């Protein structure tokens, strides 16, 4: 499980004829290497659909690193779903660096804007914790003043206050699928180059109807 194999790592594996499967690669897909991950784009769609059900129309995204394929897919899935309901609506995107600490400041800037969002999608649960911190620092209650959705379903999501609504990655299934693919490769059987497994929206207490502004 790596963010992205380097050219040297690829050469070593190829030279040794060691079969491998990438688990949740962060960079652009390598067409020569099979990979298994979550359906990130659909996860972003699920998050946007829930906000829309609660009548929100001011949105923002706290994304991860700009070069991350996972972050881009989650963001694009979210924004495309919002734009199906509100064509042409601009959705601000800030980069939170995957951590609570680095996401709090850009989120604070968003929440101080003239047209502050009432619903924020964070591309992982750690950044969602940073959104909570920013909201609390400005006296905004989650979910009454701000609805928040994360991604991953870490342990911290369930024990957050309020418990965080999030998009669950099927981590065990991803690992199992990667191993089965690897065994098929070892046996010389053909496999799909890219396998994406479905995410699941876990609804807890961080989403409410849009506040009246």
N, C-alpha and C positions, 0 to 999 in steps of 0.2 A: 504494500500500500504506500504509494509515493505521490508527491505532488506532480512531478513530471520527471521521467528518466532523462539523464543527460546523454549527450552523444557518446561519451566514453562508456557509460553504463550499458548503452545499447550495443556497442561494439563488443564489449566483454561477453555479454549474454549470447550474441549472435555467433561469436567466434567459438564459444564453448558449446554451442548448440543446446542451450538450456531453454526449454519452453517457459513462457511466462504470460501472465494475464495481469493487466493493470486494474487496480481497484480505485474507482472514483478519481481518475486523473484530473488535475486542475487546469492543465493547459489545453491547447488545441488538440483534438484527437489525432493520434498517430495511426494512419491507415494501415500500417504494417503490423500494429500491435493490437491484439484483442483487449477489450476493456469492459468492465461491469460497473454500473453506477445507478443512481436514482434518476427518476424522471424529473429533473430540476425545473424544467420549463412548466410542466404540469403542476408542480408544487406552487410556483408563483401564480398560476391561474387559480388554484384552489384558494389561496390567500386573498386574491383580489375579489373573487366571487363572494366570499364571506363578508368582506367589507361592503360590497355593493348590496348584499341582502340587508345590511343594517343602514342603508341609505346614506352612506358617506359619499362625498364628492370632492373632498380635499385630501389628496394622498401624497405620500412621499416614500422613498425607498432608501434604506441604509444598506448599501452594498458592501461586499468585501473588497479584495484587491482588484484594481482595474483589469489586470491581466488574467483573472480567474474565469475559466469557462463556466464553472458551476455558478458563480455569482452573476455572470452575464445572462445565462439561461434563466435563472430564477427571476432576475429583473425584467427580462424581455417577456417572460410568461405573464408576469404581473401587469406590466404596462399595456401589453396587447389586449388583455382582458378588460382593463379599465377603458381603453380606447374603443372597444366594441360598444360600450355603454355611452361613453362621452367622447365622440370622435374629435381628435385634435387636442384633447386636454393635455397640457404639459404636466408631467409628474416629476418633481424634483428628485434627483438622485445624488446622495453624498456617499463617500467611501469611508467606512468605519474601521477598516483594518482587521476585521474578524474578532476584535476584543471589546469588552465592556469599556475599558479605559479609553481606548482610542476612538470609540464611537460616540461617547457622551458629548464632546465638544461640538462636532458637526451637527449633531441632533439638536443641541441647544440653539445653534444658529438657525436651524429650520423652524424651531418652535417660537423664535422671536421675530420671524418674518411677518410682514403685513398680512399675508394670506397663509396663516399657519395651518399645517395639515391637522386633520382630526383623526387620521388613520395612517399608521406607519408600518410598513413591511420591512423587517430586518432579515437579512439573508443568512443569519445564523442566530442561535439562541443567546450566545455571548453578547452579540451586538444588541439584541433585544433588551438585555439587562442594562446596557448603556443607555438605551432609549428610556427605560424606567428611571434611571438616575437623572437624566436630563429633565424629564417631566417633573419629577419630585422637586428638583432644584428651582423650578419655575412655579411651583404650587399647582401643577396640573395633576389631577387624579386619574389613574388608570383603573377602569376604562371610561369613567364618566366624562372626563375632559379629553382623553386621548385613547384610542383603541390601538392595540399592538399585536402583531403576529410575528413569530420567529420561525426558525427552520432548524431541524435536526431532531428535536425532542430529547434533549439532554436531561439528566436528572434534575438539574437546576430549574428547568422549566416548570416542573410539577410543584416545586417547593417555593417558587417565586411568590411575591405578594403584590397583586393577585396572581394565582397560577396562570402561566403563560399559554395561550393558544398558539399552536405551532404545527409545522408540517413535519411529520415523522418520516425519517429515512428508514427503509427496511434493512438495517445494518446486517443482521444475521443472514437474511436471504441473499444479500449482496455477496457476503463471504462464501456462502454455500454455492452460489451460482459460479463464482470465480473458481472455486476448487473443482467443481464438476467440469467446467470448461478446460481447466488445466489438465485434468486427467484425460479428457478427450483429445487434447493436443498431443499429449504424451503418447497416446495410442495411434496417432496419425489420422484421427477423424477430423473432418471439416467442422468449424464452428463459426458462429456469427462474429463479426469484428467488433460490434458494439451492442451490448445488451443493457437496456434500461428497465428498471423495476419500478412499479408504481409506488408513489408516496401516499400518505394518509393524513388528512387534516384532523388534528386532535384539538377539539374545542374545550377550552377551560374558561377562565374568568376575565380575560384581558380584552374582550371585544364587546362593545355595546352599541346601541343606536347612536347615530351622529348627534353631537350636541348642537343646540341652536346657538349660532354665533351672531 
